[in-house]
């Protein structure tokens, strides 16, 4: 029996092993449904997806329409920049998910939330959907500390989704404690550092120290699912040995782990840095075809135009050597792109 915790003021009792549904984009329909059914059989009851995760919502709809729907919680997201687009996406998500309500409807990663309560924009679309009975609770997701704090302080959201992993800084973890103190549900994305880590043992033990944090583990393989079920059945304490391993991971990855927060934008030459800095992870954990477009290839090639002006380094709150990481991502991308062109994906 998986442990359940109260997700803040929503009152929903959710499993602390919950499922992020970005990776199922890479599976066939039958393969995704099979994995989702196995997760359900193991007791997982919270599934997080998004309108823009290609066919992820449709796969969830196929797996959980009917009687199973009332036994789970579904969270989805819109990242549209207008009321009309967000409202249309919400209705489309309901159709894809084969449901007439969402348990959590989230406004995902907006880059500007100034005066959002007064503007007719995406938030009002979420609010109107809730008033119409299409959503039980409203959530906010982001990679940016300042915007996340502002969303929390607004008092209008029931849940906050933010990156939290063994690579997190204390400032990042403090966001989760702020949510706990305000009785907001805190959902941890990128528990495996956005696919940077492969073995769940240390990431699980690290986040399991904090009973108010609900991680949504991005699962693609049955072996990954079964590992988290085993870890939940016999949770290990975060030992001194694990702390030493975590420090080693931070030293190894800490100066190259882009959270996608967007502080480095805008790039003087127009590069979408927050995407290019983690493009290899996006390919490996989501739908490869979405990154192997002529437009993305052109962006990758334009990395060569970087003049090392220092703007991105000066604005990165994690002190990443952005130009170096960009070159590393460029090399990794081109290798994967060539394999994809040869039919290797």
N, C-alpha and C positions, 0 to 999 in steps of 0.2 A: 504494500500500500504506500503510494507516494505521499510525502508530507504536503499538507496544504497550509497556506497562510492567507490571512485577510489582506486583500489588495486595497489598503487604505480605506477611504470613506466610501468606496464603491460597495464595500461589504462582501464582494465576491471572494469566495474561498478557492484560490487557484493553486495548482500544483507548482512547487518550487522548481521542478524540472518541467519547463514549458518549452514550446517549440516555435522557433523562428522559421518562416517558410520562404525565405529567399532561395535557399539551395534547391528546393523541389522544382524550380524552373528547369533544372538540368535533367530531370527525370522524365521518362515517358508518362503518359496519363496513367496507365495501369501501374507502373512502378511507383508513382507518387501516391496513388490511392492505397496501394499495398502498404507503403511505409506509414502513411497517416493512420491506417487502420491498426497497424501494429502499435503505434504510439498510443492510440485510443485504448487498445486492449491492455497496455501497461498502466493506464490510468491518467495519462497526460490530458489536462482539460483546458489549457489556454494555448491558442494558436494565433500567431501574429503574422499578418501579411500586408499587402498594399496594392492599390489599384495599378501602380506602375510596375509591379513585379510580373510582367508579361502574363503568363497563364497560371500563376500561383493561386489566385482566387478561384479560378474555374476548377482547379484540381481539388481545392478544399470543398467547393460546392458539390463536386461529384462524390467525395468521400463522406461528407457529413450531412447531406440532405436527409430528411426523414427523421426518424426517432432519435438518431445520434445527436442531432442539432441541439436538443434541449439538455444534453448532458455535457456540453462543452461551452467555452467562451471563445468568441472570435473577435479579434481586434484587427482593424484594417486602417488604411491611411489615404489621405489625399495630399498632394503637394502642389495643387493648382494655385495659381496666383490671382484668381478672381472668384467672385461669388458664383457666377454662372457656370464656370468650368468645374468648380468644386461640387456644386449641386448636381451637375450631370454625372460626375465621377462617382458620387455617393450612390446614385440610383443604379449606375452600371455595376458598381461593386455588389450591391444587393442582388442584382440579377445573376451575376457570375457565381456568387456564393449560394444561390438558391435559398435565400432566407429573406424574411421581411423585417428583420432588425439586426443591428450590430450591437455587440456587448460594449465595445469601446471603439469610438470613431476618433481618429487622431489627425491632427494638423501636423504634417510632416515637414520638418527642416525648412521653415520659411527663413528668408534672408533679411527680412525687415518686418518687425512686429510693432513698430512705432504707432501708437494711437490705434491699435487694431480693434479695440472695443468700440470705437466711434465710427470706423469706416465700414462701408458695405464691402466685405471681402470674404475670404475663405472661412474665417471664424464664424461669421454670421450664417454661412451656409451650414456649418456644423451645428450651430445652435438651432437653426430652423429644422434641420433633420431630427434633432433630439425632440423638439416640440411636436413634431409630426409622428413621433413614435418609431422613427427609423434607427435611433441610437439610444442606448441606455445611458452611457457615460461618454464624456468627452476627454480626450487626451492630447498631449503636446509632445512632439519628439523633436530632438535637435542634437547637433554636435557642437554647438557653440555655447560656452559657459554663460556669457552675458545674456544672450537671448533666453536661455533656459531659466536663469534666475528671474528675468523679467516676467516670463510666463508663470512661474511659480508665484511670484509676488502679485500677479493680477488676480489670483483667487478664483478664476473661472474654470480651471481644469481639474479633473478628478484623478488623472494619472499623468506621470511624466516618464518618458522613455529617453534614456541617455546612455552613452557608452560607459561600461564599467567592467573592468577586467583586472587580471593580475598585473597588467602594465599601467593601470590608472595611477594618476597622481593623487595626493591627498586632497587637493582642491576639487578634483572630479568626484571623489568619494564623498566629499562634504555635501555635494548636491543631493546625494541619496539621503543623508542624515537630515538635511533641511526638509525634504519631502516627508520623511518619517515623523518629524516633529510637528508638521502641519497636517498629518493624516492624509497625505497624498500617496496613492499607489506608485511605487517606483519599479519600473520595468527596465532591466539591464539589457541593452543591446551590445553586441560585439564582445560577448563573454570569452570568446576564443580569439580576441583581438582582430576581429574581422577576417578570420581565416588564416591569420599569421601563425597560429599555434595548431598543432595536430592532435596532441594527447590531452584529453580532458581532465586528467587526474588533478593536476595542480590548479588549473583554472576553476574547477568545481570546488575544491577544498577552500580556495581563497574566497570565493563569493559566498560559500555556505556559512562563513563566519558571521554573515550579516543577515539575520532573519527577516529584515524588512525589504531585502532585495529579491526580486523575482527575475531570474535570468531567462531569456528566451534563446535557447541554444539552437543555432542554425544547423539543421540535420539534413543530410543527403543520403547517408548509408545506414543500413540496418546495424552494422557494427558500431557506428557512432551512437545510435539510439541505445543499443544494449549496454554500451559502456556507461552512459549516464544513468541508466536504470540500476546498474550494479553499484555505481558510486552512491546513489541515493539510498540504496538498501543498506549499505554499511558505510556511512559517511566517515571519512578520516578527518581528524583535526588538522589544522594548518600548522604543521610541525616546524621546528627550527630548520630541519633539513629542507622542507619545502620552501621556507623563507629564503634559504640560501640559493635554491634553484630559481626562485622568482627573481632574486637580485641578478642572477646570471642572465635570465631572460631579458630583464630590463636593460642590462648592459649590452646585450646582443642586439635587441630590437628597439630599444628606447629612442635612439636617435634616428630611427627610420620609420617609426610607427605613426602614420598620418591618421588622425581621427576624423578627417573630413570636415573640420569646424569652419573653414572658410575665412579665417582671420587673414590669410595671406593674400586674399583677393582685394582689389582687382590687380591682376598681373599687368605690368606696363605694356607687354606685347600681346595681351589678350589670351594667354593660355589658361584653360580651366584647371588650375593647379590642384584644387581639392579633389578632382577626379583623377588626374594623371598621377598624382602622388600615391594612389592606391589601385591603379588600374589592373595590375596583375592579380591582386586579391579579388577584384570585381569579376575578372574572367574566371577565376578558379571557383568562386563561391556562387556565382549567379549564371545568367545566360550568356555564353561566350559571344554569340552572334551580335548581341547588343553593343559589344565593344569592338567588333571587327568590321566596322562600317568605314566607308571612305572618309567620312568626317573625322572619326576618331583617329584613323591612320594619319590623316593630315595633321592633327593636333600632336600626335606622337613625333612626327617628323619635325615639327616646328620647335621641339625642345632644343634642337641644334641652334636655334636663333637666340637662345637665352644669353644675355649679356652679363650675367652675374651682377646685376645692378644692386642687389642687396635688399630690395623692398620686401621680398617674401621672408627672408631670414629675419629681418628686423621685426616683422609683425607676427611671426609664429610663436604662440605662447608656450610651445614645447621645445623651443630652441633647436628645431630640426634644420639640418643642412639641406635645404630644399633643392638647390641645383644638383647636389650629389644624388639625392634620392630620385630626382627626375631622370637622371641619366641611367640609374640602376633600373628604374621602371621601364624606361625606353628599351633597354637591352632585353629585359624579360618579356616585354610585350612583343618585340619583333621575333623572338624565338617561338613564342606561342602562336603568333600570327602565321609564321611560315608553316608550322605544324598544321594549323587549321586549313591553310590553303592546300596542303597536301592531303587533306582528308583525315588528319590525325585526331580531330575532335569527335 
